[in-house]
């Protein structure tokens, strides 16, 4: 347990940030799952629309510090190539 008032406050802040970041990660994963499901179903139009929706969510995750920049970039690249292969 935290001893000083400052460390107690930091512990409270850490708990609050954890909850916020958990919600953000969950939201990002939901959008990623929508793209994955659209790709699995083979519907190129739905997959393309879902890909457009997930892009700002990934960027927001990077700007908020939930995801590393390269991780988001890698996910976007791989999803985009898979969606592109549906239309080809």
PEJO-V302005 format. One record per residue. N is the residue number from 0. RES is the residue in one letter. BURIAL is # if it has 16 or more other C-alpha atoms within 10 Angstrom, else .. D_CENTER is the distance of its C-alpha to the mean C-alpha in Angstrom with 1 decimal. Layout:
BEGIN
N:RES:BURIAL:D_CENTER
N:RES:BURIAL:D_CENTER
END
This chain:
BEGIN
0:X:.:32.1
1:X:.:31.8
2:X:.:35.3
3:X:.:35.4
4:X:.:34.2
5:X:.:31.8
6:X:.:30.2
7:X:.:30.0
8:X:.:28.2
9:X:.:25.7
10:X:.:25.2
11:X:.:24.6
12:X:.:22.1
13:X:.:20.2
14:X:.:20.1
15:X:.:18.9
16:X:.:16.1
17:X:.:15.1
18:X:.:15.0
19:X:.:13.0
20:X:#:10.3
21:X:.:10.4
22:X:.:10.0
23:X:#:7.0
24:X:#:5.3
25:X:.:7.3
26:X:#:6.4
27:X:#:2.9
28:X:.:5.3
29:X:.:7.9
30:X:#:7.3
31:X:#:7.0
32:X:.:10.1
33:X:#:11.8
34:X:#:12.0
35:X:#:13.2
36:X:.:15.7
37:X:#:16.9
38:X:#:17.5
39:X:.:19.3
40:X:.:21.4
41:X:.:22.4
42:X:.:22.0
43:X:#:21.3
44:X:.:21.3
45:X:#:18.8
46:X:#:16.5
47:X:#:17.0
48:X:.:16.3
49:X:#:13.0
50:X:#:12.1
51:X:.:13.2
52:X:.:11.1
53:X:#:7.7
54:X:#:8.9
55:X:.:9.2
56:X:#:5.8
57:X:#:4.7
58:X:#:8.1
59:X:#:8.0
60:X:#:5.7
61:X:#:8.4
62:X:.:11.1
63:X:.:10.7
64:X:.:10.8
65:X:#:7.9
66:X:#:7.1
67:X:.:10.3
68:X:.:11.1
69:X:.:12.5
70:X:.:9.7
71:X:#:7.5
72:X:#:11.0
73:X:.:11.9
74:X:.:9.2
75:X:#:10.2
76:X:.:13.7
77:X:.:14.0
78:X:#:12.7
79:X:#:15.0
80:X:.:17.8
81:X:#:17.6
82:X:#:17.6
83:X:.:20.5
84:X:.:22.4
85:X:.:22.5
86:X:.:24.4
87:X:.:26.7
END
